[in-house]
Amino acid sequence: MEFKLDFIQDKIEFFEALDIKTLEKKINEQIEHNKAIMLTVHHVAHQMNVDEDGRRFYSAVVHFKAK
């Protein structure tokens, strides 16, 4: 029997929320989860959009890489 481990080298995750505090909380929770699999934040890109009713919508893309 052969046993082989494959490690995740890169991981990209997308987040969205209706306010910036919630978005930040979601990202921070995922950072803690990814520390367990030895991934750190490599790059973060975020964006804010306003719909026709004036409501704000926040989104972010976080690129995690192996240490």
Long-range contacts (C-beta under 8 A, 24 or more apart in sequence): 7-38, 7-66, 8-37, 8-39, 8-66, 9-65, 9-66, 10-42, 10-63, 10-64, 10-65, 10-66, 11-39, 11-63, 11-64, 11-65, 12-61, 12-62, 12-63, 12-64, 13-61, 13-62, 13-64, 14-59, 14-60, 14-61, 15-59, 15-60, 15-61, 15-62, 16-57, 16-58, 16-59, 16-60, 17-58, 17-59, 18-55, 18-56, 18-57, 18-58, 19-56, 19-58, 20-48, 20-58, 22-58, 23-58, 23-59, 23-60, 27-60, 27-62, 30-62, 31-62, 34-64, 38-66, 38-67, 39-64, 39-65, 39-66, 39-67, 40-64, 40-65, 40-66, 40-67
